[in-house]
Amino acid sequence: MFFNHYVNTGKESVFGRISRYFGAVETNERGSLHMHGLLWLRGNMHLTSILRDVEGEDKAAYRERIIQYVDSVFTEDLDQEASSAVQAERSVTSDISSLLENRQQFAAAFDEEANFCAGATQIHTHSPTCVKYAIRGRGKRRDPCRFKAPWRLAEKTAFTDEGVLQIRRTHSMVNRWNKAMAVGLRHNHDVSFIATQCKTLAIVFYVTNYATKVEDPVWKRVAAAAGLFPDTDESIVEHSQAGNVDRGRNQTRHFLMKVANRIFTERALSQVEVVAHLLGYPTEFASNDAWAFLNVSSLYWHIFRLWRHLRRESGMEVADEPLEETVFLEEGGERISPVQAYPHRGKLLEGLSLYDYMSIVKLKRKGKGAGTRGEVQLDRSWHPSQIWVQALRKPGEHAVVCFDGYLSTDWSEVTEGYYKRYA
């Protein structure tokens, strides 16, 4: 519902015109579900240079347009006295259906309602989460809060002399918020305008890290390690006393790898997360419906066979046994991978990178009749071209390329060879 009504991909929305979005649902130790996401503005290709593009006296109009957009979406203002007065009369979760019955009345009271919701949900309060780095001695003394609250006030939204976009702020402890989200969602949120490549990469890492992180606290991980230790402690001591130091070290290494496997592949599930799963709620949201998957193992070994230096460093260049080919099987028989087909894509598609190739091309078996529109033949000198053909995706329906699989599916494997092979 949020993405349908607030984001409204391709049309005017609360955030402007959004072309793409991605969101990942995460649950914290308390079991509450929340989402971290990214929205891509339409025409965002030049956002990485926006701070350079606004420099110069002739760019005043462009700077003003950016400032107007930022002020229309992001807010750091709060009249706490007015919000507290409304909170004394009703809760932020109380029924507001009477307010929504009259559109004119709602429009007139919108700013007041937004301020009330922000005052009830957006005030930052220091907690162990935000001061944990300072407690551990890693935070700066002047900034014990890792979010750097309280924040400095700003009279108006403007570009500073250093080229930094500074948003108007009238309250030192209110998190950045959006009026429409505050009124509609009525719970805490945080929105940011990402205008630099460095910050973009940092946020992408942050979101994807949340999507894959292990949610057990440290004390649970230590308990898991302690549970494994007695099983290996006696054998390690015996080997050490017998003078077999090397074997003892191997046992220690084996134990540590077992601990790492236990810690980083298992996690507890909260009740809310289990219920959400049983009800079929998705854990990821994306504006894209088409996905192209590239198996990590097949890609690695394909490169391994082609890259002599990699084979030499792994010690397999002088091995007697030949390198095995990767074979994909499905219900209809053997299947070829995009990595195998890519070198034989033909002159029409030779200018495409592997990512672009997988994004616009689907591999399918040839039909009995004549070729259909949108099909591109593979190089005829390649034997699988007799069975397989390249089908172009329709404009606007390009796939997003994703990695899947593992370098090895043998979970009992403890050799370090895979890591030494630069995977």
Sine and cosine of phi, psi and omega as CSV:
sin_phi,cos_phi,sin_psi,cos_psi,sin_omega,cos_omega
0.00,0.00,-0.64,0.76,0.01,-1.00
-0.87,0.49,-0.73,0.69,-0.04,-1.00
-0.95,0.31,-0.50,0.86,0.01,-1.00
-0.95,0.31,-0.64,0.77,-0.13,-0.99
-0.97,-0.23,-0.58,0.82,-0.01,-1.00
-1.00,0.03,-0.71,0.70,-0.04,-1.00
-0.99,0.13,-0.74,0.67,0.14,-0.99
0.77,0.64,0.88,0.47,-0.14,-0.99
-0.77,0.64,0.75,-0.66,0.07,-1.00
1.00,0.09,-0.13,0.99,-0.02,-1.00
-0.81,-0.59,0.12,-0.99,0.03,-1.00
-0.91,0.42,0.68,-0.73,-0.05,-1.00
-0.60,-0.80,-0.08,-1.00,0.05,-1.00
-0.86,0.52,-0.53,0.85,-0.08,-1.00
-0.98,-0.20,0.14,0.99,-0.12,-0.99
0.98,-0.18,-0.46,-0.89,0.01,-1.00
-0.99,-0.14,0.93,-0.38,-0.05,-1.00
-0.99,-0.14,0.72,-0.69,0.01,-1.00
-0.99,-0.11,-0.61,0.79,-0.03,-1.00
-0.58,-0.81,0.38,-0.93,0.10,-0.99
-0.51,-0.86,0.39,-0.92,0.12,-0.99
-0.52,-0.85,0.69,-0.72,0.03,-1.00
-0.63,-0.78,0.59,-0.81,0.02,-1.00
-0.82,-0.57,0.76,-0.65,0.00,-1.00
-1.00,0.06,0.70,-0.71,-0.02,-1.00
-0.73,-0.69,0.49,-0.87,0.07,-1.00
-0.86,-0.51,0.69,-0.73,0.00,-1.00
-1.00,-0.04,-0.11,-0.99,-0.06,-1.00
-0.90,0.44,-0.45,0.89,0.03,-1.00
-0.98,0.20,-0.17,0.99,0.03,-1.00
1.00,-0.01,0.07,1.00,0.00,-1.00
-0.99,0.14,0.69,-0.73,0.01,-1.00
-1.00,0.03,0.68,-0.73,0.10,-1.00
-0.50,-0.87,0.22,-0.98,-0.14,-0.99
-0.80,-0.61,0.62,-0.79,0.13,-0.99
-0.91,-0.41,0.75,-0.66,-0.08,-1.00
-0.56,-0.83,0.19,-0.98,0.04,-1.00
-0.78,-0.62,0.67,-0.74,0.09,-1.00
-0.87,-0.48,0.74,-0.67,0.04,-1.00
-0.97,-0.24,0.87,-0.49,0.04,-1.00
-0.94,0.33,0.56,-0.83,0.06,-1.00
-0.90,0.43,0.69,-0.72,-0.04,-1.00
0.96,0.28,0.57,0.82,-0.10,-0.99
-1.00,0.05,0.07,1.00,-0.11,-0.99
-0.87,0.48,-0.43,0.90,-0.05,-1.00
-0.97,-0.25,0.20,0.98,-0.02,-1.00
-0.91,0.42,-0.49,0.87,-0.03,-1.00
-0.92,0.40,-0.34,0.94,-0.01,-1.00
-0.93,-0.36,0.24,0.97,-0.12,-0.99
-0.89,0.46,-0.59,0.81,-0.03,-1.00
-0.94,0.34,-0.46,0.89,0.08,-1.00
-0.99,0.15,-0.55,0.84,-0.06,-1.00
-0.94,0.35,-0.35,0.94,-0.04,-1.00
-1.00,0.00,-0.04,1.00,-0.01,-1.00
-0.97,0.26,0.54,-0.84,0.04,-1.00
0.97,-0.26,0.51,-0.86,-0.03,-1.00
-0.92,0.40,-0.48,0.88,-0.03,-1.00
-0.98,0.22,-0.03,1.00,-0.02,-1.00
-0.97,-0.24,0.28,0.96,-0.07,-1.00
-0.87,0.49,-0.67,0.74,-0.02,-1.00
-0.91,0.42,-0.64,0.77,0.01,-1.00
-0.91,0.41,-0.68,0.74,0.04,-1.00
-0.87,0.49,-0.66,0.75,-0.02,-1.00
-0.91,0.42,-0.62,0.79,0.03,-1.00
-0.90,0.44,-0.65,0.76,0.03,-1.00
-0.91,0.42,-0.68,0.73,0.01,-1.00
-0.89,0.46,-0.66,0.75,0.03,-1.00
-0.89,0.46,-0.66,0.75,0.02,-1.00
-0.90,0.44,-0.74,0.68,-0.03,-1.00
-0.87,0.50,-0.69,0.72,0.00,-1.00
-0.92,0.39,-0.44,0.90,-0.01,-1.00
-0.98,0.19,-0.31,0.95,-0.07,-1.00
-0.92,-0.38,-0.68,0.73,-0.13,-0.99
-0.95,-0.33,0.68,-0.74,-0.04,-1.00
-0.72,-0.69,0.71,-0.70,0.12,-0.99
-0.80,-0.60,0.38,0.92,0.04,-1.00
-1.00,-0.08,0.44,-0.90,0.10,-0.99
-0.27,-0.96,0.78,-0.62,0.17,-0.99
-0.99,-0.14,1.00,-0.01,-0.13,-0.99
-0.92,0.39,-0.53,0.85,0.00,-1.00
-0.90,0.43,-0.70,0.71,0.02,-1.00
-0.91,0.41,-0.63,0.77,0.01,-1.00
-0.91,0.42,-0.66,0.75,0.00,-1.00
-0.90,0.43,-0.57,0.82,0.01,-1.00
-0.90,0.44,-0.65,0.76,0.02,-1.00
-0.95,0.31,-0.61,0.79,0.00,-1.00
-0.89,0.46,-0.46,0.89,0.04,-1.00
-0.93,0.36,-0.36,0.93,-0.04,-1.00
-0.99,-0.13,-0.56,0.83,-0.05,-1.00
-0.43,-0.90,0.27,-0.96,0.01,-1.00
-1.00,-0.01,0.39,-0.92,0.02,-1.00
-0.92,0.39,-0.36,0.93,0.00,-1.00
-0.99,-0.12,0.13,0.99,-0.01,-1.00
-0.95,0.32,0.30,-0.95,-0.05,-1.00
-0.93,0.36,0.79,-0.61,0.02,-1.00
-0.87,-0.50,0.36,0.93,-0.04,-1.00
-0.87,0.50,-0.55,0.84,0.01,-1.00
-0.91,0.42,-0.54,0.84,0.03,-1.00
-0.94,0.33,-0.52,0.86,-0.05,-1.00
-0.99,0.12,-0.23,0.97,-0.03,-1.00
-0.93,0.37,-0.50,0.87,-0.02,-1.00
-0.91,-0.40,0.94,-0.33,-0.07,-1.00
-0.89,0.45,-0.66,0.75,-0.01,-1.00
-0.91,0.42,-0.66,0.76,0.03,-1.00
-0.91,0.42,-0.65,0.76,-0.01,-1.00
-0.92,0.40,-0.66,0.75,0.01,-1.00
-0.89,0.46,-0.63,0.77,-0.01,-1.00
-0.94,0.35,-0.55,0.84,-0.05,-1.00
-0.99,-0.13,0.10,0.99,-0.11,-0.99
-0.88,0.48,-0.77,0.63,-0.04,-1.00
-0.88,0.47,-0.63,0.77,0.02,-1.00
-0.91,0.41,-0.66,0.76,0.02,-1.00
-0.92,0.39,-0.63,0.78,0.02,-1.00
-0.90,0.44,-0.67,0.74,0.02,-1.00
-0.89,0.45,-0.64,0.77,0.03,-1.00
-0.89,0.46,-0.72,0.70,-0.01,-1.00
-0.91,0.41,-0.64,0.77,0.01,-1.00
-0.91,0.42,-0.65,0.76,0.02,-1.00
-0.90,0.43,-0.49,0.87,-0.03,-1.00
-1.00,0.07,-0.39,0.92,-0.14,-0.99
-0.81,-0.59,-0.26,0.96,-0.18,-0.98
-0.95,-0.31,0.02,1.00,0.00,-1.00
-0.97,0.25,0.80,-0.60,0.01,-1.00
-0.98,0.22,0.75,-0.66,0.10,-0.99
-0.85,-0.52,0.74,-0.68,-0.03,-1.00
-0.92,0.39,0.66,-0.75,-0.02,-1.00
-0.62,-0.79,0.16,-0.99,0.06,-1.00
-0.83,0.56,-0.48,0.88,0.00,-1.00
-0.91,0.42,-0.66,0.75,-0.10,-0.99
-1.00,0.03,-0.23,0.97,0.01,-1.00
-0.92,-0.40,0.18,0.98,-0.11,-0.99
-0.89,0.45,-0.56,0.83,-0.01,-1.00
-0.95,0.31,-0.58,0.82,0.04,-1.00
-0.93,0.38,-0.61,0.79,0.01,-1.00
-0.90,0.43,-0.59,0.80,0.00,-1.00
-0.99,0.17,-0.04,1.00,0.06,-1.00
1.00,0.04,0.14,0.99,-0.03,-1.00
-0.99,-0.14,-0.22,0.98,-0.03,-1.00
-1.00,0.05,0.38,-0.93,0.04,-1.00
-0.96,0.29,0.56,-0.83,-0.04,-1.00
-0.89,0.45,-0.56,0.83,-0.03,-1.00
-0.98,0.19,-0.23,0.97,0.00,-1.00
-0.78,-0.63,0.94,0.34,0.01,-1.00
-0.89,0.45,-0.48,0.88,0.04,-1.00
-1.00,0.09,0.79,-0.61,-0.04,-1.00
-0.94,0.33,-0.25,0.97,0.11,-0.99
-1.00,-0.03,0.01,1.00,0.07,-1.00
0.91,0.40,0.45,0.90,0.10,-0.99
-0.99,0.12,0.57,-0.82,0.04,1.00
-0.96,0.28,0.51,-0.86,-0.06,-1.00
-1.00,-0.08,0.45,-0.89,-0.04,-1.00
-0.95,0.31,0.67,-0.74,0.01,-1.00
-0.96,0.26,0.49,-0.87,0.02,-1.00
-0.69,-0.73,0.75,-0.66,-0.08,-1.00
-0.93,0.36,-0.59,0.81,-0.01,-1.00
-0.44,-0.90,0.31,-0.95,0.07,-1.00
-0.97,0.23,0.79,-0.61,-0.06,-1.00
-0.25,-0.97,0.26,-0.96,0.13,-0.99
-1.00,0.02,0.80,-0.61,0.00,-1.00
-0.97,0.25,0.11,-0.99,0.03,-1.00
-0.89,0.46,-0.42,0.91,0.02,-1.00
-1.00,0.09,-0.01,1.00,0.01,-1.00
1.00,0.06,0.20,0.98,0.00,-1.00
-1.00,0.00,0.71,-0.71,0.04,-1.00
-0.99,0.15,0.90,-0.44,-0.04,-1.00
-0.94,-0.35,0.82,-0.57,-0.05,-1.00
-1.00,-0.03,0.63,-0.78,0.02,-1.00
-0.82,0.58,0.75,-0.66,0.00,-1.00
-0.66,-0.75,0.80,-0.60,0.02,-1.00
-0.91,-0.42,-0.07,1.00,-0.01,-1.00
-0.71,-0.70,0.77,-0.64,-0.14,-0.99
-0.98,0.20,-0.23,0.97,-0.10,-0.99
-0.84,-0.53,0.19,0.98,0.00,-1.00
-1.00,-0.05,0.74,-0.67,0.08,-1.00
-0.95,0.32,0.52,-0.85,0.02,-1.00
-0.85,0.53,0.71,-0.71,-0.10,-1.00
-0.60,-0.80,0.15,-0.99,0.02,-1.00
-0.83,-0.55,0.72,-0.69,-0.11,-0.99
-0.88,0.48,-0.73,0.68,-0.04,-1.00
-0.91,0.42,-0.63,0.77,0.03,-1.00
-0.92,0.38,-0.62,0.78,-0.01,-1.00
-0.89,0.46,-0.71,0.71,-0.04,-1.00
-0.95,0.32,-0.67,0.74,-0.08,-1.00
-0.98,0.19,-0.71,0.70,-0.06,-1.00
-1.00,0.08,-0.58,0.82,0.08,-1.00
0.86,0.51,0.61,0.80,0.15,-0.99
-0.48,-0.87,0.15,-0.99,-0.13,-0.99
-0.92,0.40,0.54,-0.84,0.03,-1.00
-0.40,-0.92,0.19,-0.98,0.02,-1.00
-0.56,-0.83,0.75,-0.66,0.00,-1.00
-0.77,-0.63,0.60,-0.80,-0.02,-1.00
-0.69,-0.72,0.53,-0.85,0.08,-1.00
-0.99,-0.13,0.92,-0.40,-0.07,-1.00
-0.99,-0.12,0.95,-0.31,-0.13,-0.99
-0.88,-0.47,0.15,0.99,0.02,-1.00
-0.74,-0.68,0.46,-0.89,-0.01,-1.00
-0.91,0.41,-0.62,0.79,0.00,-1.00
-0.88,0.47,-0.73,0.69,0.00,-1.00
-0.93,0.37,-0.57,0.82,0.04,-1.00
-0.86,0.51,-0.75,0.66,0.00,-1.00
-0.90,0.45,-0.62,0.79,0.00,-1.00
-0.90,0.43,-0.68,0.73,-0.01,-1.00
-0.93,0.36,-0.64,0.77,0.04,-1.00
-0.86,0.50,-0.69,0.72,0.04,-1.00
-0.89,0.46,-0.67,0.74,-0.03,-1.00
-0.88,0.48,-0.72,0.70,-0.04,-1.00
-0.93,0.38,-0.72,0.69,-0.01,-1.00
-0.93,0.37,-0.51,0.86,0.06,-1.00
-0.92,0.40,-0.62,0.78,0.06,-1.00
-0.92,0.40,-0.57,0.82,-0.05,-1.00
-0.93,0.36,-0.35,0.94,-0.09,-1.00
-0.84,-0.55,0.08,1.00,-0.14,-0.99
-0.96,0.28,0.45,-0.90,0.12,-0.99
-0.99,0.11,0.78,-0.62,-0.18,-0.98
-0.99,-0.13,0.01,1.00,0.05,-1.00
-0.95,0.31,0.67,-0.75,0.07,-1.00
-0.93,0.36,0.18,-0.98,-0.09,-1.00
-0.87,0.49,-0.63,0.77,-0.08,-1.00
-0.90,0.43,-0.52,0.85,0.04,-1.00
-0.95,0.32,-0.58,0.81,0.01,-1.00
-0.93,0.37,-0.64,0.77,0.04,-1.00
-0.90,0.44,-0.63,0.78,0.02,-1.00
-0.90,0.44,-0.62,0.79,0.04,-1.00
-0.90,0.43,-0.65,0.76,0.03,-1.00
-0.91,0.41,-0.65,0.76,0.00,-1.00
-0.90,0.44,-0.53,0.85,0.02,-1.00
-0.93,0.37,-0.47,0.88,0.00,-1.00
-1.00,0.07,-0.43,0.90,-0.15,-0.99
-0.87,0.49,-0.72,0.70,-0.05,-1.00
-0.85,0.52,-0.50,0.86,-0.04,-1.00
-0.91,0.41,-0.46,0.89,-0.08,-1.00
-0.93,-0.38,-0.21,0.98,-0.10,-1.00
-0.89,0.46,-0.73,0.69,-0.07,-1.00
-0.90,0.43,-0.67,0.74,-0.03,-1.00
-0.91,0.41,-0.58,0.81,0.02,-1.00
-0.91,0.42,-0.69,0.72,0.00,-1.00
-0.90,0.44,-0.68,0.74,-0.02,-1.00
-0.87,0.49,-0.71,0.70,-0.01,-1.00
-0.91,0.41,-0.60,0.80,-0.01,-1.00
-0.93,0.38,-0.66,0.75,-0.01,-1.00
-0.92,0.39,-0.50,0.87,0.00,-1.00
-0.98,0.19,-0.04,1.00,0.02,-1.00
1.00,0.03,0.01,1.00,-0.01,-1.00
-1.00,0.04,0.96,0.29,-0.11,-0.99
-0.91,0.41,-0.68,0.73,-0.04,-1.00
-0.87,0.49,-0.68,0.74,0.00,-1.00
-0.92,0.38,-0.58,0.82,0.06,-1.00
-0.89,0.46,-0.64,0.77,0.04,-1.00
-0.91,0.42,-0.63,0.78,0.03,-1.00
-0.90,0.45,-0.63,0.78,0.04,-1.00
-0.90,0.44,-0.65,0.76,0.03,-1.00
-0.89,0.46,-0.70,0.71,0.02,-1.00
-0.89,0.45,-0.66,0.75,0.03,-1.00
-0.88,0.47,-0.67,0.74,0.03,-1.00
-0.88,0.47,-0.72,0.69,-0.02,-1.00
-0.89,0.45,-0.61,0.80,0.02,-1.00
-0.94,0.35,-0.56,0.83,0.08,-1.00
-0.91,0.42,-0.66,0.75,0.04,-1.00
-0.88,0.47,-0.73,0.68,0.00,-1.00
-0.87,0.49,-0.65,0.76,0.00,-1.00
-0.91,0.42,-0.64,0.77,0.02,-1.00
-0.92,0.40,-0.70,0.72,-0.11,-0.99
-0.94,0.34,-0.67,0.74,-0.16,-0.99
-0.99,-0.11,0.07,1.00,0.06,-1.00
-0.85,-0.53,-0.06,1.00,0.02,-1.00
-0.82,-0.57,0.60,-0.80,0.07,-1.00
-0.44,-0.90,0.40,-0.92,0.02,-1.00
-0.98,0.18,0.45,-0.89,0.03,-1.00
-0.93,-0.38,0.73,-0.69,0.04,-1.00
-0.98,0.18,0.30,-0.95,0.03,-1.00
-0.88,0.47,-0.66,0.75,-0.01,-1.00
-0.89,0.45,-0.65,0.76,0.00,-1.00
-0.91,0.41,-0.65,0.76,0.01,-1.00
-0.90,0.43,-0.71,0.70,0.01,-1.00
-0.89,0.46,-0.68,0.74,0.02,-1.00
-0.87,0.49,-0.61,0.79,0.02,-1.00
-0.93,0.36,-0.68,0.73,-0.01,-1.00
-0.90,0.43,-0.53,0.85,0.03,-1.00
-0.99,0.15,-0.08,1.00,0.05,-1.00
0.99,0.15,0.35,0.94,0.02,-1.00
-0.95,0.30,0.71,-0.71,0.00,-1.00
-0.95,0.31,0.43,-0.90,0.05,-1.00
-0.98,-0.22,-0.14,0.99,0.05,-1.00
-0.66,-0.75,0.56,-0.83,0.03,-1.00
-0.78,-0.63,0.70,-0.72,0.00,-1.00
-0.50,-0.86,0.52,-0.86,0.03,-1.00
-0.98,0.21,-0.20,0.98,-0.07,-1.00
-0.99,-0.14,0.70,-0.72,0.01,-1.00
-0.98,-0.19,-0.33,0.94,-0.07,-1.00
-0.98,-0.21,0.74,-0.68,-0.01,-1.00
-0.73,-0.68,0.64,-0.77,0.08,-1.00
-0.87,-0.49,0.85,-0.53,-0.11,-0.99
-0.97,-0.23,0.70,-0.72,0.01,-1.00
-0.87,-0.49,0.89,-0.45,-0.03,-1.00
-0.94,0.35,0.81,-0.58,-0.07,-1.00
-0.89,0.45,-0.67,0.74,-0.03,-1.00
-0.89,0.45,-0.71,0.70,-0.01,-1.00
-0.90,0.43,-0.62,0.78,0.02,-1.00
-0.91,0.41,-0.70,0.72,-0.02,-1.00
-0.87,0.48,-0.75,0.66,-0.07,-1.00
-0.96,0.28,-0.44,0.90,0.10,-0.99
-0.91,0.42,-0.71,0.71,0.05,-1.00
-0.92,0.40,-0.62,0.79,-0.01,-1.00
-0.86,0.51,-0.66,0.75,-0.01,-1.00
-0.94,0.35,-0.49,0.87,-0.05,-1.00
-1.00,0.01,-0.42,0.91,-0.14,-0.99
-0.98,-0.18,0.97,-0.23,-0.07,-1.00
-0.90,0.44,-0.63,0.77,-0.01,-1.00
-0.87,0.49,-0.63,0.77,0.00,-1.00
-0.91,0.41,-0.64,0.77,0.03,-1.00
-0.92,0.40,-0.64,0.77,-0.02,-1.00
-0.92,0.40,-0.68,0.73,0.00,-1.00
-0.91,0.41,-0.50,0.86,-0.01,-1.00
-0.99,0.16,-0.21,0.98,-0.01,-1.00
0.99,0.11,0.14,0.99,-0.05,-1.00
-0.99,-0.12,-0.07,1.00,-0.03,-1.00
-0.92,0.39,-0.52,0.85,-0.03,-1.00
-0.99,-0.16,0.09,1.00,0.00,-1.00
-0.93,0.37,0.53,-0.85,-0.05,-1.00
-0.96,0.27,-0.60,0.80,-0.08,-1.00
-0.97,0.25,0.63,-0.78,0.01,-1.00
-0.95,0.30,0.41,-0.91,0.03,-1.00
-0.96,0.29,0.74,-0.67,-0.04,-1.00
-0.97,0.24,0.57,-0.82,0.07,-1.00
-1.00,0.09,0.51,-0.86,0.07,-1.00
-1.00,0.05,0.78,-0.63,-0.03,-1.00
-0.86,-0.51,0.76,-0.65,0.04,-1.00
-0.95,-0.30,0.76,-0.65,0.00,-1.00
-0.86,-0.50,0.61,-0.79,0.10,-0.99
-0.68,-0.73,-0.05,-1.00,-0.07,-1.00
-0.86,0.51,-0.58,0.82,-0.02,-1.00
-0.99,0.10,-0.01,1.00,0.00,-1.00
0.85,-0.53,-0.41,-0.91,-0.02,-1.00
-0.94,0.35,0.61,-0.79,-0.01,-1.00
-0.83,-0.56,0.57,-0.82,0.06,-1.00
-0.99,-0.11,0.46,-0.89,0.01,-1.00
-0.99,-0.15,0.35,-0.94,0.06,-1.00
-0.86,0.52,-0.54,0.84,0.01,-1.00
-0.91,0.42,-0.61,0.80,0.03,-1.00
-0.95,0.32,-0.60,0.80,-0.06,-1.00
-0.99,0.17,-0.42,0.91,-0.12,-0.99
-0.82,0.57,-0.71,0.71,0.00,-1.00
-0.92,0.39,-0.25,0.97,-0.07,-1.00
-0.91,-0.41,0.45,0.89,-0.11,-0.99
-0.96,0.29,-0.32,0.95,0.02,-1.00
0.99,-0.11,0.21,-0.98,-0.09,-1.00
-0.91,0.41,-0.55,0.83,-0.04,-1.00
-0.88,0.47,-0.53,0.85,-0.07,-1.00
-0.93,-0.37,0.19,0.98,-0.11,-0.99
-0.92,0.38,-0.33,0.95,0.00,-1.00
-0.99,0.11,-0.01,1.00,-0.05,-1.00
-1.00,0.02,0.63,-0.78,0.17,-0.99
-0.96,0.27,0.20,-0.98,0.00,-1.00
-0.87,0.48,-0.64,0.77,0.01,-1.00
-0.89,0.46,-0.76,0.65,0.00,-1.00
-0.89,0.45,-0.61,0.80,0.01,-1.00
-0.87,0.49,-0.75,0.67,0.00,-1.00
-0.93,0.37,-0.45,0.89,-0.03,-1.00
-0.95,0.31,-0.56,0.83,-0.11,-0.99
-0.93,-0.37,-0.12,0.99,-0.08,-1.00
-0.87,-0.49,0.71,-0.71,0.17,-0.98
-0.92,-0.40,0.64,-0.77,0.05,-1.00
-0.99,-0.12,0.79,-0.61,0.00,-1.00
-0.62,-0.78,0.35,-0.94,0.02,-1.00
-0.96,0.29,0.56,-0.83,0.02,-1.00
-0.94,0.35,0.62,-0.79,0.08,-1.00
-0.99,0.13,0.08,-1.00,-0.02,-1.00
-0.97,0.23,-0.50,0.87,-0.04,-1.00
-1.00,0.08,-0.28,-0.96,0.02,-1.00
-0.95,0.31,0.33,-0.94,0.00,-1.00
-0.89,0.46,0.51,-0.86,0.00,-1.00
-0.99,-0.17,0.18,-0.98,-0.01,-1.00
-0.90,0.43,0.65,-0.76,0.02,-1.00
1.00,-0.01,0.09,1.00,0.02,-1.00
-0.99,-0.13,0.66,-0.75,0.03,-1.00
-0.83,-0.56,0.81,-0.59,-0.05,-1.00
-0.95,0.31,0.59,-0.81,0.14,-0.99
-0.97,0.24,0.25,-0.97,0.04,-1.00
-0.83,0.56,0.84,-0.54,-0.10,-1.00
-0.92,0.40,-0.34,0.94,0.02,-1.00
-0.96,0.26,-0.22,0.98,0.04,-1.00
-1.00,0.00,0.83,-0.56,-0.13,-0.99
-0.83,0.55,-0.71,0.71,0.00,-1.00
-0.87,0.49,-0.24,0.97,0.01,-1.00
-0.90,0.43,-0.29,0.96,0.05,-1.00
-0.95,0.31,-0.37,0.93,-0.06,-1.00
-0.93,-0.36,-0.54,0.84,-0.14,-0.99
-0.94,-0.35,0.47,-0.88,0.03,-1.00
-0.64,-0.77,0.42,-0.91,0.01,-1.00
-1.00,-0.09,0.83,-0.55,0.02,-1.00
-0.94,-0.34,0.81,-0.59,-0.02,-1.00
-0.99,0.17,0.68,-0.74,0.07,-1.00
-0.96,0.29,0.40,-0.91,0.00,-1.00
-0.94,0.33,0.50,-0.87,0.04,-1.00
-0.83,0.55,0.69,-0.72,-0.01,-1.00
0.99,0.10,-0.05,1.00,-0.01,-1.00
-0.87,-0.50,0.52,0.85,0.00,-1.00
-0.92,0.39,0.52,-0.85,-0.06,-1.00
-1.00,0.01,0.47,-0.88,0.15,-0.99
-1.00,-0.07,0.78,-0.63,-0.07,-1.00
-0.99,0.11,0.76,-0.65,-0.01,-1.00
-0.77,-0.63,0.57,-0.82,0.11,-0.99
-1.00,0.02,0.64,-0.77,0.11,-0.99
-0.61,-0.79,0.17,-0.99,0.01,-1.00
1.00,0.08,-0.08,-1.00,-0.05,-1.00
-0.69,-0.72,0.35,-0.94,0.08,-1.00
-0.91,0.42,-0.53,0.85,0.05,-1.00
-0.59,-0.81,0.66,-0.75,0.05,-1.00
-0.98,-0.19,0.16,0.99,0.07,-1.00
-1.00,0.03,0.99,-0.14,-0.12,-0.99
-0.95,0.32,-0.27,0.96,0.05,-1.00
-1.00,0.06,-0.08,1.00,-0.01,-1.00
-0.93,0.36,0.81,-0.59,-0.01,-1.00
-0.87,-0.49,0.06,1.00,0.00,-1.00
-0.91,0.41,0.54,-0.84,0.01,-1.00
-1.00,-0.02,0.09,1.00,-0.09,-1.00
-0.85,0.53,-0.61,0.79,-0.05,-1.00
-0.90,0.43,-0.59,0.81,0.00,-1.00
-0.96,0.28,-0.54,0.84,0.02,-1.00
-0.94,0.33,-0.29,0.96,-0.01,-1.00
-1.00,-0.02,0.39,0.92,0.15,-0.99
0.88,0.47,0.47,0.88,0.01,-1.00
-0.95,0.30,0.00,0.00,0.00,0.00
